[in-house]
Amino acid sequence: MTMSAHILAIDDSRTIRELVTQTLNEAGFKVTTADDGVSGVDAFGEGNYDAVITDINMPNMNGFGVIEAIRHGGKNKRVPILVMTTESSTVLKERARNAGATGWIVKPFDDVSLVDVLRRVTGVR
């Protein structure tokens, strides 16, 4: 039996959520999505996730807020958090890293790279 990792993908773009879900499902991951930071943090509190992918620019709570809420929350604070965004500035990367992000993926994402990174951070082959 192969172990499957459960990924929480938070992005306000329905297209991105669908692409991430399709890519990760095909690679054998289980995916739950949320359409903004607040619902993402709520979903994180209700589920058990092996990794989180979050956008930076979202309504209600941005990606930095998501990272901080998870890192300072009472549950699974060490979960790998990958930022997936169109932004590529060093300042934002540094801010995300300082908030507790594990890695950074620039959109549009490459399917193979995304799957590889998630396999690496979750330990699932």
N, C-alpha and C positions, 0 to 999 in steps of 0.2 A: 504494500500500500504506500503510495506517495503522500507525503505530508503537503498540505496546501496552506499557504500563508493567507491571512485575511488582511486586506489593504483598505484603508479609508482614504478616499479621494475627495478633496474639497475644492470645488471650483465653481464660480458663478456662470461659467459658460456650459450650456447643455452639450454643445458639440464636443468640447474637451472631455466632459464627464463620460460621454458615450464612447469616444475614442479610447480613453484610458480603460474603461470597463471592458470593451471588446478586446483590446490588446492583452490585458492582464488575464481575462477569462480564457483566452486562447492559450496562454502560457500556463494555465492551471491554477491561477490565483483566484481567491474569492474576493469580490469587490463590493464595498458599500460606498455610496456617494452622498455628498451633501452639497447644497447650492450656495452656502455662504458660511462664514466663520462661526457664527453663533450656532447654526444647526450642526456644523461639523464638530464643534466642541461638545454639544449635547450628545451626538451620535457616539463620540469617543467615550463619553462617560457611561454609555449604555452597552457598548460592545467590547469585545476583546480583539484588539488589532495587533498585527505584527509589524506594521509600518503605516505611516500617514504621508500622503502627498497633499500639499496645499499650495494654492495660488497665493500671490501677495495681494493684488488689487481686487478686493471683493467688497460688496456692501455689508453693512451691519458690524462686521469685525474683519479686519484684514489678516493676512497670513502671519504677520508678526504677533498679533493678538492671539491667534490660534496656537502658535509655537509656545508663547509665554503661558497661556492657559494650561496647555498640556504639561509643560515642564514644571509648573508650579502647582499642578493639581495633585490629587491624592492617589491617582491611579496610573500605573504603567508609565511613570515619568521618563523612563529611559528608552521608550519606543523610538525607532529611527523615524525622523521627520525629513522628508524631501520637499524642497520648495520647487514648484514648477511654474515658471512665469516667463513672460516675454522680456522681462527686465534682465539686463546683464551687467549692471553697474557694480563695480567693486565695492562701493559704499553700501549698497543694499545687500550684497553677499555677506559682507562683514557684519552688518546689522543682524542678518538672519543667523549667521554662525554664533554671534554673541548671544542671541536669544535662545539658541539651543538647536538650530537646524543641523541635520547630519550631512545634507548634500544639496546640490542645486542643479536643476535641469531646466534648460532654456526651451521654450516653445518656439516653433513646433517641435515636439519631441520625436526622437527616433525610437521606433518600437523595440528594436533589439537592445539598444542602450538602456531603455527604461526597464525592460525585463531583467537585464544583466545586473543593473544597480539594485533592483529590488531583491533579486536572488542573493546578491552579496550581503546586503544589510539585514536580510531576514534569515540567512543561512539555509534557505530552502533551495534545493537543486532542481 
